């Protein structure tokens, strides 16, 4: 069953792969966050902004990536950080698929596996930036992961990389449409 409203088969498959890769304990929160994000994407106010943004000649893949990260950031702020940090990137990736589907239906781009891969990378990068994780910190985390993998296979022991503390912005006083959707209301 598709998570959102995407009509493109490649995007539907991508959304399903993202969902199936999650720990079962997060499935309910994940679905609520995706539903809240789709509610935002397809709201009249954001719909108008998306249509206006598509009129520019800027890179549509980057617009989709940044838009998905911005929506997740807004959702996280409005829900007072109710979305577990480990779900932010997967939720953003599903919302990216929804935005790409919208752009494809408007004739602004053609969905290909390469487009999805590049946009996914851009979306993950935008979410990490939103969390306050810079490029150097990301490289340290990757290096730590590689060292741990080497240690398991008999290589050198893993070294600890500094942990990046997520930077948060003050949450608005009202839960608004996001807070309602995240708590299960409509």
C-alpha positions in Angstrom: 0.0 0.0 0.0 1.5 3.3 -1.0 2.3 5.6 2.0 1.4 8.9 0.3 -0.2 10.0 -2.9 2.6 9.3 -5.3 1.3 7.8 -8.6 4.7 7.0 -10.2 5.6 3.3 -9.8 9.3 4.1 -9.1 8.4 6.6 -6.4 5.9 4.2 -4.9 8.5 1.4 -4.8 11.0 3.9 -3.2 8.5 4.8 -0.5 7.8 1.2 0.2 11.5 0.3 0.5 12.0 3.2 2.9 9.1 2.0 5.1 10.2 -1.7 5.0 13.7 -0.7 6.1 12.5 0.7 9.4 12.4 -1.0 12.7 8.8 -2.3 13.3 8.6 -0.3 16.6 8.7 3.0 14.5 6.1 2.1 11.9 3.2 3.8 13.5 5.1 7.0 14.2 6.5 6.9 10.7 3.1 6.6 9.1 1.7 9.4 11.2 4.6 11.7 10.3 4.2 10.9 6.6 0.5 11.5 6.8 1.2 14.9 8.5 3.7 15.8 5.8 1.4 14.8 3.0 -1.3 16.9 4.6 1.1 19.9 4.4 2.3 19.2 0.9 -1.3 19.0 -0.5 -2.6 21.9 1.6 -3.8 24.8 -0.6 -1.2 27.2 0.8 1.8 25.0 0.2 0.4 23.8 -3.1 0.4 27.4 -4.4 4.0 27.9 -3.2 5.1 24.7 -5.0 3.4 25.8 -8.2 5.1 29.2 -8.0 8.5 27.6 -7.2 8.3 25.4 -10.3 8.0 28.4 -12.5 11.7 29.3 -11.9 14.5 27.6 -13.8 16.3 26.4 -10.7 17.2 22.7 -10.3 14.0 20.8 -9.6 15.8 18.0 -7.8 17.4 20.4 -5.3 14.0 22.1 -4.8 12.4 18.8 -4.0 15.2 17.8 -1.6 15.2 21.2 0.2 11.4 21.3 0.3 11.2 17.9 1.9 13.8 18.8 4.5 12.0 22.1 5.2 8.7 20.4 5.7 10.2 17.8 8.1 11.9 20.7 10.0 8.5 22.5 10.3 6.8 19.3 11.4 9.4 18.7 14.0 9.1 22.2 15.4 5.3 22.3 15.3 5.1 18.9 17.0 7.6 20.0 19.7 10.1 17.4 18.5 7.6 14.5 18.6 9.2 12.8 15.6 12.1 10.5 16.7 15.4 11.8 15.2 16.0 8.5 13.5 12.8 9.0 11.5 13.5 12.5 10.2 15.5 11.3 7.1 13.1 8.5 6.2 10.1 10.8 6.5 11.9 13.5 4.4 12.7 10.9 1.7 9.0 9.9 1.4 8.0 13.5 1.2 10.7 14.0 -1.4 9.0 11.3 -3.4 5.7 13.1 -3.1 7.2 16.4 -4.3 8.9 14.7 -7.2 5.6 13.0 -8.2 3.9 16.4 -8.1 6.7 17.9 -10.3 6.5 15.0 -12.7 2.7 15.3 -13.0 3.3 19.0 -13.8 5.7 18.1 -16.6 8.8 19.6 -14.9 10.9 16.4 -14.8 10.9 12.8 -15.7 11.3 10.2 -12.9 14.3 8.0 -13.3 16.3 5.8 -10.9 19.2 8.3 -11.3 17.0 11.2 -10.4 15.6 9.5 -7.3 19.2 8.5 -6.2 20.6 12.1 -6.6 17.5 13.7 -5.0 17.7 11.2 -2.1 21.3 12.1 -1.5 20.5 15.8 -1.6 17.5 15.2 0.8 19.7 13.3 3.3 22.3 16.1 3.2 19.6 18.8 3.7 18.2 16.9 6.8 21.7 16.5 8.3 22.2 20.3 7.8 18.9 20.9 9.5 20.1 18.8 12.4 23.2 20.9 12.7 25.5 18.2 11.4 28.2 19.6 9.1 30.2 17.9 6.4 33.2 17.3 8.6 31.1 15.7 11.3 29.4 13.5 8.7 32.8 12.3 7.5 33.8 11.5 11.1 30.6 9.4 11.5 31.3 7.6 8.3 34.9 7.0 9.2 33.7 5.6 12.6 31.4 3.3 10.9 34.1 2.1 8.5 36.5 1.5 11.4 33.9 -0.5 13.3 33.3 -2.6 10.2 37.1 -3.1 9.9 37.3 -4.1 13.6 34.6 -6.7 13.1 36.5 -8.2 10.3 39.8 -8.3 12.2 41.1 -4.8 11.2 42.1 -2.1 13.5 39.8 -1.1 16.4 37.2 1.5 15.9 37.9 5.0 17.2 35.2 7.2 18.8 34.1 10.1 16.6 32.7 13.1 18.3 29.0 13.1 18.6 27.2 16.0 16.9 24.5 17.6 19.1 21.4 18.4 17.1 20.6 22.1 17.1 17.0 22.8 17.7 14.9 25.9 17.1 12.2 27.0 19.5 8.9 25.3 18.8 5.9 27.4 18.0 3.2 27.7 20.7 0.5 26.1 18.6 0.6 22.6 17.3 -1.3 23.7 14.2 -2.1 21.2 11.5 1.1 19.2 12.1 0.5 18.8 15.8 -3.0 17.6 15.2 -1.9 15.1 12.5 1.0 13.9 14.6 -1.3 13.2 17.6 -3.6 11.2 15.4 -6.3 13.9 14.9 -7.3 15.3 11.6 
